[in-house]
Amino acid sequence: MFKKTRIFYTFLVLFVSIVLSSCSSYNKIVKSTDYEYKYKKAIEYYEEGEYVRSGTLLKELVNIYRGTNRADKIYYYYAKSLVGQKDYLMAGHYFRSIIKEFPMSEYAEESYFMDGYCSYLLSPKARLDQSVTQEAIDALQLYVNLYPYNDMVEDANSLIDELNDKLVYKAYLSAKLYYDFENYKAAVIALTNCLNEYPDSKYREELMFMLLESKYLLAIGSIFDKRQERLSSALDEYFSFIDEFPESKHRKDAEKFHKVTSEMLNYYNDDTIIN
């Protein structure tokens, strides 16, 4: 027991000594004015996965080597170090700087992809604002257009599909919100816009049924002067829905809407004949 404890403390002391020595060595590099050595160590730290240390050194070197033939490489490794630290916002900024300031750089091609990828990683949940998601799609699509035969194109297209699915879901949630709050006039507009913008959405059946029900409920709750027109619109929506989804799980409800709508329209038509 005593022997095991002594071995443990020996290793602990050795470990602490190594850590302290490493910190001391790193601090010397940080304070050094030998920028070539600092550059060399920054790359070494990056390759070893020491992204914080690498980033700290490279951040200083960005300004030191600005305007030199090594500037693009320092930008590139600094941006990659930021990715390693999960600082995707700043990483994207430096990848865009490479594209803008060094368009002929050997790192420009990858920077186009990484710009979009950083925005992809920053893309929020579907319920939140999706402006960053659209930025990611635009950046990745630009990469695909510029380098259609690159090995990363398949990955870029996969990311674009995923991001587009998020936009579709966002639109679906936004339209459904009006429906859930029983604001059927706004729901009709939002659901129609969603279907027009994303006609191949996997939520199409659900969207079309909500649109049908919204039109139906809006019609029967309308004032007399607007009811006939809205009933006709609901009836048209019923036929569109049944034609596209004849086996829908919502068929029973749709038939109920059709029955009530038809009966009410017949009343209006009979009244018109009498008058």
Order of alpha helices (4+ residues) and beta strands (2+ residues): alpha-alpha-alpha-alpha-alpha-alpha-alpha-alpha-alpha-alpha-alpha-alpha
